[in-house]
Amino acid sequence: MALKAVVEHTDYNVHKIDGYICNLFLVEYEDKMLLLDCGSISDIKRVEGYCINVLGRPVSDIKLAIVSHSHPDHAGGAVIWRKKYGIPIAAHPRIDFWYEGPGGFLQHKVDCYLATWVAYRKKAKLERILFSRKVKPDFVLQDAAEVPFFPDWQVLHIPGHTINDIALYNRKEKTLYPGDCLMNLDGKLYLPIPILFPDKMEASFDRMADLDVNTILVAHGEKVLTSDPVKVFTYMKSLLDKPFNTLTSLAYRFSLYSPEYRKYKRHSQ
Ligand SMILES: [Zn+2]
């Protein structure tokens, strides 16, 4: 049975659910719940179990599920959430361009292999990872928009890791969910792997540094509590200047097939 890991706020509680590859966060209000993010396809059963066994609430209390970006450990469950429970999905307008066409088809398969490799490195028992290439979001989340049904959360477009990354920001609760934009492992902050758009990543870190934030919900690792978001994101920016190590250069070399990346390269040459 899943243990309760709760961050209490005045308007809601945030529950961290250990997913197959990364954490998922269930934001629980009295009358509704918000899922950040859709997780791997095999995380459906984890979230179902958490709702029913830990919270004692029906899964249908989830009124919206967010996809922070295209990768299998974040978008994997999206289509199933909608199909099985009718839960609407919200994502960036360009989400479905990432795995489009032959290059996207290849990138999708490669990303599924990479995700499986990450699970293997975590010593997780291997689970299904293949998922639908298209999310077909019910709500497209433009930069600065309010999140449907949850107007206390605002969308920030924060490209860098992919081109369609979004963060969710709750100004009142000073809480940020930045998807994969930073990892916090063993008390140390790391950049996402890969970073395909370093100039955009830098600008995204600058934007997040300007937010009034004291809690950063982290998909890979532990949450970051800070009284100084400028320091956190300035440090993240400084990591961009460091050369790739073997792991990051390998991941980068296997991440160049998406038509979105190719378009960016053409325009930046
Ligand atoms: Zn990712």
Residues whose N, C-alpha, C, O or C-beta is under 5 A from the ligand:
A	BS01	ZN	H71 D180
